[in-house]
Amino acid sequence: MGQEVSAHDFLRRKLYILEQMAAKHETLSRFVYDRKMTGLRRVLRERQALIDELAAVNDEWDSNPNWKNAPGLAPLIKEAADKQQEVLEHCRQLLQQAITEKEYIAGELRNSRVKRQINNQYVTPWAVMLPGCRFNKKG
């Protein structure tokens, strides 16, 4: 009974961590869409701490093979596996969204640089002088 309670606690902890990660993914998707880099870094640090905690829980789970065969834990194990797969899929979607947004920002930056370069190289400086000023005025 002691091992089953302990395994049950580990699975509940794993589900809790996965739920927190799912919430972080929603926040990350908003930050990526809004291009808020400082908030994005903070949420990524928090998510990394959750990933480390989940890895520790998974290591503890893997170190006790008796827990996997407990009959009362089968539905909870399936729920945890489904939740982990769902979080992984959200992570993939978020990564794809971030890559797309990065490419869009890079394109905007390239266009901005090209426009600035064209203006600096091909617009003659005397064309923007005040009217009435003579460039080669004899004195």
Backbone bond lengths (Angstrom), bond angles and torsions (degrees), N, CA, C in turn:
res aa  C-N    CA-C-N  psi(-1)  N-CA   C-N-CA  omega(-1)  CA-C   N-CA-C  phi
1 M - - - 1.447 - - 1.525 110.72 -
2 G 1.327 117.05 -35.93 1.457 121.21 -178.97 1.516 112.09 -63.84
3 Q 1.338 116.40 -40.21 1.460 119.66 179.23 1.522 111.00 -68.93
4 E 1.325 116.60 -37.41 1.458 119.62 -179.25 1.529 110.90 -66.01
5 V 1.318 117.11 -40.79 1.466 120.67 177.86 1.522 109.63 -64.60
6 S 1.310 117.04 -41.86 1.449 120.85 179.29 1.533 110.71 -64.85
7 A 1.318 117.41 -43.01 1.458 121.30 178.43 1.522 110.16 -65.03
8 H 1.335 115.64 -40.09 1.454 120.37 177.76 1.534 110.29 -61.64
9 D 1.314 117.08 -41.53 1.467 121.39 177.94 1.528 111.47 -64.02
10 F 1.332 116.59 -40.69 1.464 119.82 178.81 1.522 111.03 -64.71
11 L 1.325 116.70 -41.26 1.464 119.22 179.60 1.530 110.92 -67.49
12 R 1.319 117.51 -39.47 1.466 120.62 176.63 1.533 110.23 -63.15
13 R 1.319 116.61 -40.39 1.466 121.23 178.20 1.532 109.99 -63.70
14 K 1.322 116.09 -41.43 1.461 120.54 179.06 1.530 110.24 -63.62
15 L 1.329 117.12 -43.53 1.462 120.25 178.29 1.529 111.39 -63.64
16 Y 1.321 116.50 -39.29 1.455 120.83 178.82 1.534 110.44 -62.80
17 I 1.317 116.81 -44.76 1.474 121.26 178.79 1.520 110.21 -63.12
18 L 1.330 117.34 -42.59 1.465 120.72 179.93 1.528 111.41 -64.83
19 E 1.324 117.24 -36.89 1.464 120.01 176.55 1.529 111.01 -66.03
20 Q 1.317 117.09 -39.62 1.460 120.17 176.52 1.522 110.69 -64.52
21 M 1.328 116.92 -39.22 1.462 120.24 178.43 1.521 110.79 -64.97
22 A 1.329 117.42 -38.84 1.463 120.47 177.60 1.527 110.46 -62.64
23 A 1.318 116.82 -40.27 1.466 119.98 177.31 1.530 110.67 -65.11
24 K 1.322 117.37 -39.47 1.476 121.14 178.05 1.522 110.71 -64.24
25 H 1.346 116.81 -35.36 1.467 119.65 179.36 1.524 110.56 -65.12
26 E 1.318 117.49 -38.21 1.458 120.09 177.24 1.531 110.23 -63.95
27 T 1.316 116.63 -42.57 1.464 121.01 178.23 1.529 110.42 -64.72
28 L 1.325 116.49 -42.60 1.466 120.24 179.14 1.513 111.44 -61.91
29 S 1.312 117.79 -40.27 1.465 119.58 -179.05 1.528 110.67 -64.88
30 R 1.342 117.05 -35.29 1.464 119.49 176.15 1.524 110.88 -67.42
31 F 1.332 117.24 -41.31 1.459 120.41 179.88 1.526 111.36 -66.77
32 V 1.308 117.62 -38.47 1.465 120.21 178.54 1.521 109.38 -65.21
33 Y 1.311 116.80 -43.56 1.462 120.82 -179.22 1.529 111.51 -64.71
34 D 1.346 116.83 -39.88 1.464 121.38 -178.74 1.526 113.14 -85.27
35 R 1.319 117.98 -6.88 1.470 124.01 -179.77 1.526 111.94 61.74
36 K 1.305 117.38 41.44 1.458 122.16 178.09 1.522 108.64 -96.60
37 M 1.306 116.49 97.88 1.454 120.96 -172.27 1.524 113.19 -74.10
38 T 1.332 118.77 -37.38 1.462 119.00 -178.59 1.521 110.59 -67.26
39 G 1.299 117.40 -42.64 1.460 120.18 176.70 1.514 111.32 -66.06
40 L 1.315 116.02 -35.46 1.455 120.87 179.28 1.525 110.95 -63.72
41 R 1.301 117.19 -42.56 1.472 120.51 178.83 1.524 111.36 -64.00
42 R 1.315 116.81 -41.81 1.463 120.75 -179.87 1.526 110.81 -63.17
43 V 1.317 117.01 -45.99 1.461 120.51 -179.40 1.529 110.54 -67.05
44 L 1.319 117.41 -35.09 1.465 120.05 177.02 1.525 111.56 -66.06
45 R 1.338 117.41 -37.42 1.468 120.12 175.59 1.522 110.83 -64.41
46 E 1.329 116.82 -42.85 1.462 120.18 178.36 1.528 110.85 -64.53
47 R 1.314 116.28 -39.42 1.462 120.44 179.20 1.526 110.94 -66.34
48 Q 1.330 116.31 -37.53 1.466 119.77 177.98 1.524 110.49 -63.01
49 A 1.321 117.56 -38.95 1.468 120.75 176.59 1.526 110.60 -63.35
50 L 1.321 117.02 -39.14 1.471 120.40 177.19 1.527 111.38 -66.44
51 I 1.320 116.55 -38.34 1.473 120.22 178.56 1.523 109.91 -64.76
52 D 1.328 116.90 -42.34 1.464 119.78 177.76 1.524 111.30 -62.83
53 E 1.320 116.43 -40.77 1.467 120.52 178.91 1.531 110.78 -66.21
54 L 1.329 116.53 -39.70 1.468 120.34 177.45 1.518 111.29 -65.40
55 A 1.324 116.53 -37.51 1.465 120.02 177.60 1.525 110.57 -64.32
56 A 1.327 117.24 -38.97 1.466 120.49 177.96 1.528 111.02 -65.42
57 V 1.329 116.93 -41.17 1.469 120.74 177.99 1.524 110.11 -65.23
58 N 1.335 117.15 -42.02 1.468 120.17 179.11 1.525 111.47 -65.26
59 D 1.328 117.29 -38.08 1.466 120.16 177.67 1.525 110.98 -63.94
60 E 1.317 116.22 -42.06 1.459 120.43 177.87 1.528 110.64 -64.44
61 W 1.323 115.82 -39.33 1.468 120.45 178.59 1.528 110.46 -65.14
62 D 1.328 116.83 -42.73 1.460 120.75 -179.48 1.526 112.13 -70.12
63 S 1.319 117.79 -25.91 1.463 120.11 -178.57 1.530 112.12 -76.34
64 N 1.323 117.82 -14.12 1.464 121.66 179.18 1.533 110.03 -116.53
65 P 1.328 117.87 89.82 1.475 119.97 -176.58 1.531 112.96 -69.40
66 N 1.319 118.96 -17.56 1.462 120.69 179.41 1.528 111.72 -68.00
67 W 1.310 117.55 -27.16 1.458 121.13 -177.93 1.527 111.85 -68.05
68 K 1.306 117.44 -32.90 1.461 120.89 -176.14 1.523 111.91 -67.86
69 N 1.313 117.50 -25.24 1.462 121.01 -176.66 1.521 113.28 -98.21
70 A 1.321 117.90 5.10 1.465 120.71 -179.81 1.524 108.88 -68.30
71 P 1.362 118.46 129.06 1.469 120.88 -174.15 1.530 113.72 -68.90
72 G 1.299 120.05 -32.04 1.458 121.69 -177.15 1.518 113.98 -78.77
73 L 1.305 116.94 -8.86 1.462 120.30 -175.50 1.524 114.38 -99.53
74 A 1.315 117.35 -3.82 1.466 120.45 -176.24 1.531 112.81 -56.17
75 P 1.353 120.04 -46.86 1.472 118.01 179.18 1.531 112.67 -64.92
76 L 1.311 116.80 -35.84 1.463 120.65 -179.85 1.533 110.96 -70.82
77 I 1.322 116.41 -36.45 1.469 120.28 176.77 1.522 109.86 -64.60
78 K 1.337 116.43 -43.08 1.473 120.28 179.20 1.530 110.34 -64.59
79 E 1.324 117.14 -41.25 1.466 120.99 179.03 1.532 110.65 -62.53
80 A 1.322 116.93 -42.22 1.463 120.78 179.09 1.525 111.13 -65.64
81 A 1.333 116.55 -40.45 1.467 119.75 178.96 1.524 110.66 -66.24
82 D 1.329 117.04 -41.33 1.467 120.25 178.44 1.530 111.16 -64.02
83 K 1.331 116.21 -43.06 1.461 120.64 179.91 1.529 110.79 -64.61
84 Q 1.328 116.39 -39.47 1.460 120.26 179.00 1.528 110.12 -65.36
85 Q 1.315 117.72 -39.81 1.462 121.10 178.22 1.536 110.37 -65.79
86 E 1.325 116.53 -39.10 1.461 121.03 178.41 1.526 110.98 -64.28
87 V 1.326 117.01 -44.15 1.470 121.13 178.91 1.531 109.85 -64.50
88 L 1.312 116.91 -39.48 1.465 120.75 178.23 1.522 111.20 -63.10
89 E 1.323 117.00 -41.13 1.462 120.83 178.58 1.533 110.97 -66.07
90 H 1.346 116.66 -41.62 1.465 119.89 175.95 1.522 110.60 -61.57
91 C 1.322 116.94 -38.10 1.459 121.52 179.14 1.529 110.63 -63.45
92 R 1.314 116.33 -42.73 1.472 120.05 177.80 1.525 111.34 -62.69
93 Q 1.332 116.56 -43.04 1.463 120.47 178.70 1.521 111.11 -63.94
94 L 1.316 116.31 -41.66 1.462 120.87 179.28 1.521 110.72 -64.36
95 L 1.309 116.92 -41.18 1.459 120.63 178.30 1.526 110.61 -63.60
96 Q 1.325 116.66 -41.59 1.466 120.10 177.62 1.520 110.61 -64.42
97 Q 1.333 117.20 -40.64 1.454 121.73 177.74 1.529 110.57 -63.06
98 A 1.326 117.37 -41.84 1.462 121.24 179.48 1.525 111.04 -65.96
99 I 1.313 117.44 -39.58 1.471 120.76 178.22 1.523 110.21 -64.30
100 T 1.320 117.07 -43.21 1.462 121.16 178.58 1.520 110.91 -62.27
101 E 1.327 116.52 -44.31 1.466 120.98 179.67 1.527 110.71 -65.00
102 K 1.332 117.03 -38.53 1.469 120.73 178.40 1.528 110.52 -63.02
103 E 1.328 116.88 -43.01 1.463 120.32 178.68 1.529 110.93 -64.26
104 Y 1.328 116.22 -38.11 1.462 120.35 178.56 1.527 110.66 -65.37
105 I 1.326 116.89 -43.86 1.471 121.09 178.56 1.527 110.04 -64.41
106 A 1.324 117.60 -41.24 1.464 120.98 178.92 1.527 110.39 -62.89
107 G 1.314 117.39 -39.81 1.466 120.71 177.37 1.518 111.94 -63.63
108 E 1.328 116.42 -43.09 1.459 120.12 176.86 1.526 111.10 -62.33
109 L 1.322 116.70 -41.51 1.456 120.74 179.67 1.525 111.20 -65.29
110 R 1.324 116.72 -41.70 1.473 119.56 177.05 1.524 111.10 -61.30
111 N 1.337 116.42 -44.49 1.467 119.34 178.82 1.516 110.92 -61.95
112 S 1.311 117.40 -40.59 1.456 121.56 179.23 1.523 110.80 -63.57
113 R 1.317 116.84 -44.25 1.470 120.81 179.74 1.519 111.12 -66.21
114 V 1.331 117.40 -39.92 1.461 120.71 179.79 1.523 109.75 -64.77
115 K 1.327 116.80 -43.72 1.467 119.17 179.16 1.523 110.93 -62.50
116 R 1.331 117.19 -43.32 1.456 121.12 179.29 1.529 110.27 -63.61
117 Q 1.331 117.02 -40.92 1.462 120.80 179.82 1.528 110.57 -65.48
118 I 1.310 116.91 -41.13 1.465 120.02 178.95 1.517 110.08 -63.93
119 N 1.314 116.73 -44.76 1.472 119.43 179.44 1.520 111.63 -63.24
120 N 1.313 118.23 -40.40 1.465 120.81 -177.75 1.522 112.24 -73.62
121 Q 1.310 118.63 -31.57 1.458 119.70 -174.91 1.518 113.82 -94.57
122 Y 1.326 117.97 -32.00 1.458 118.84 -169.95 1.521 114.82 -111.93
123 V 1.299 119.66 -9.77 1.457 120.79 175.33 1.518 106.69 -90.34
124 T 1.317 115.98 122.94 1.461 119.42 -176.60 1.520 109.75 -73.59
125 P 1.323 116.88 137.81 1.470 119.45 -176.27 1.523 112.97 -65.71
126 W 1.348 119.08 -28.78 1.454 119.98 -178.28 1.526 112.03 -79.91
127 A 1.320 117.02 -12.13 1.459 118.86 178.69 1.523 111.02 -74.09
128 V 1.298 116.49 -21.78 1.459 119.05 -178.95 1.531 112.31 -100.55
129 M 1.335 116.52 8.08 1.462 120.07 178.71 1.523 109.42 -71.34
130 L 1.300 114.58 160.79 1.456 119.61 179.92 1.526 110.43 -65.63
131 P 1.309 115.88 143.36 1.466 117.40 177.72 1.536 109.85 -65.97
132 G 1.295 115.39 143.68 1.454 120.55 -179.72 1.510 113.22 96.37
133 C 1.300 117.59 -16.16 1.458 120.30 177.01 1.521 107.95 -81.62
134 R 1.273 114.76 135.02 1.465 118.57 177.91 1.513 108.21 -106.62
135 F 1.311 113.56 129.11 1.458 119.24 -176.26 1.518 110.79 -72.85
136 N 1.347 117.57 -42.59 1.461 121.66 -178.64 1.531 110.08 -111.58
137 K 1.276 115.94 57.44 1.455 120.63 -176.71 1.525 110.33 -78.12
138 K 1.318 115.46 129.27 1.462 119.72 178.31 1.520 107.94 -89.86
139 G 1.274 115.48 141.07 1.445 118.56 -172.93 1.420 115.30 -106.25
